[in-house]
Amino acid sequence: MATTGARPAAPAGPQHEALSSASLAASLLRRTAVLLLTLVVSTAVLVAAWYLLLELLDVDPFVGKRPADVYEYLVRDEDAAANREEILSLLATTLAHSTTGFVAGLAGALAVASLFTLLRPLEFAFMPLAMLLRSVPLVAMAPLIGSISGRGLAGAATIGGIVVFFPVLVNTALGLRSASPQAVDLVRVNGGSRLTALRKVALPSALPNLFAAVRISVPGAVIGAMLYEWLFSGTGLGAEIFRANSQVQYSKLWAIVVVVTFSTIVLYTLVSVLETLVLARWGPDAGRR
């Protein structure tokens, strides 16, 4: 008589792995398409809101330039090529300053959040102090920061880094604390150190929080760089936007605002795409199971 029972599962082979890879690639493609569509829709909404707001408030066209005016300045005007070259050159300087501040703030926040996780008393002692410093307006601290760090890259790293440091610190510390206690205990029982538990469990579990903080910090890094340029270096879009305003060059002023805003949206979208790729590799529940 034939025996009945559960049929053993077939081992996963190359075909199964190829199917999983194809499914993952299709999911990434869909998410990336959604992000790019969001970029296009956001740009269209901003342009429409810009035009409607100026019309509703009846702002003088000499001061409040419309989308068509900026397009004329950057694309169709006889000096459009020179205008684009100047603004893009200034944008490159601002993005370099933004990157310096962003990297400095991100590295500092990750280091401090990791220390808070390894040595919990440090978090209880210094997190309230960090939040107190965060409440001080950056403009009020900027002269002191400039006198200490100078006008070079150290100044850009300090001012931009402060803008990035606090949101990344708070969100990353929260993410590190969300690691599964069972997973941490498993690492410790098998001879792993606190540093091993941090690397294998806590950091992967903090990835969603970390990327959320990074998305918030990208526009902040640009703002910090422009503040540094306005107050100290006299270079980049941060200084040029105030020069254009004082010289009544309103077309250039609005063009700078448009370029900065669009660049920030693009950077935000790129971070979102990177987040999708990383979380597809690690999973949103990495380190928690």
C-alpha positions, 0 to 999 in steps of 0.5 A: 500500500502506498504511503501518504505524506508531505512531499519534500520541498524541492531545493532552491536552484538557479531557476529559483534564484533567477526568479527572485532576482527578476522579481527584485529587479522589477520591484526596484524598477517600479519604485524608481519609476514612482520616485521619478514620477513624483519628481515630475509631479512635484516640479509641476505643482511648484511651478503652478503654485508659484504662478498662481501665488504671484497672480493672486497677490498681484505682485509687480512683475518687475519684482516677482518674476513668473516661470516664463521670465525665468525660462527667458533668462536661462534659455531664450535670452540672448545672454542665456548661455552666459547666464546658465554658465554663471549660475551652474558654476556657482551651483557647483561651488554650493554643492561642493560646500553642501557635500562637505557639510553633509559628510561631516555632519553625517559622519559625526552623527553616526559616530555619536549615535553609535557611542550612545548605543555602546555606552548608554549613560552617555546618551542620558548625559549628552542627548539633552545637551545636544537638543539644547544646542539644536534650539539655538538659531544657527544664524546666532551661532554663525559668527562664533563658528566662523571665528573659530573654524575660519572661512575655508572648508572647515567653516563649510563643514562646521556650519553645514555639519551642524544642520545635518548632525542633529536630525541624523543623530536623533533618528539614528539613535532611535533606529539603533534602539529599535534593534531586536533584543532577541537578536542582540542576545543571540549575538552576545550568547555566541561570543559577540561583543557589543561592537559586533551586535552594533554592526550586525544587528543595530545598524541594519535595523536603523537603516530606515530611520537613517535614510529618513534623516538623510532625506531631511538633511539634504535640503538642510545641507544646501541651506547651511552651505548657502548661509556659509557662503553669504556670511563668510566665503562670498562665493557660490549661490549663497552670496550671489543671491544677496548680491542679485537682490541688492543690485535689483537683478530680480531675474537672476535672483529668481533663476537662482531660487529655481535652480537651488530648489530643483537641485534640492528636489533632485538630490532628495529623489536620488537619496530616495532611490538609494534608500530603495536599493539599500532596503531592497538588499537589507529589508525594512526589518533588517536586524529586527528578526 
